[in-house]
Amino acid sequence: MILAQTPALRGDPSRLAIVQAAAALRSGDLVEAERTLRGRLLQEPGDAGVLERLAGITIDDGRLEEALLLLRQAVATDPTLPRQIGLARLLFAVAGPAAALASIEGIPEPLRSAVELREFEAMLLGMVGQHARQYAWFNDLTEIQPNEAILRIPYGN
């Protein structure tokens, strides 16, 4: 394939597989995109980027339980903040706010202090009726980002 000859992709088979899968998706070929990524996982089973991209495809295809397994594996392999947040958001969609909160509570510092994660956690705390904790998070967030406080007023009411 022409993509394999691209200098930026040469020597990086995982990135090549992700780019090839994206090209297949753009042409509407979900099966080929998934096949490409699964083929890469046969060679490198713990590739977090490929696992994460495959999880995205399974989400788009409505296979949320499979996506959860893939994202959990990706997070276990490489627990970056975006992956952790993605897993928590998917857990929220599949299993509800309590499951998402449990996932967030397992995230270590300093990742746990990220504003985006704190906002999501505060929203979830309100959904499960933990309003005192929710209020405390919003107060903390207001101190961290005072210029954004007006955006959080609806959450505190």
Number of C-alpha atoms within 10 A of each C-alpha: 6 6 14 16 11 11 9 11 15 12 12 11 14 19 16 21 25 22 18 20 25 21 15 18 16 11 11 11 13 18 12 17 25 22 15 21 24 17 13 21 18 10 11 13 15 16 17 24 19 24 26 23 22 25 26 19 22 19 16 12 11 11 13 19 16 14 25 22 13 22 26 22 19 25 21 14 15 15 17 15 17 13 19 24 22 18 25 27 20 20 22 17 13 14 13 16 21 15 18 22 21 13 17 21 11 10 17 10 8 8 16 18 13 12 15 13 19 19 18 16 25 22 21 21 20 17 14 13 10 13 16 11 14 23 18 13 20 22 16 14 21 17 12 12 11 11 9 12 14 9 9 14 11 7 13 15 6
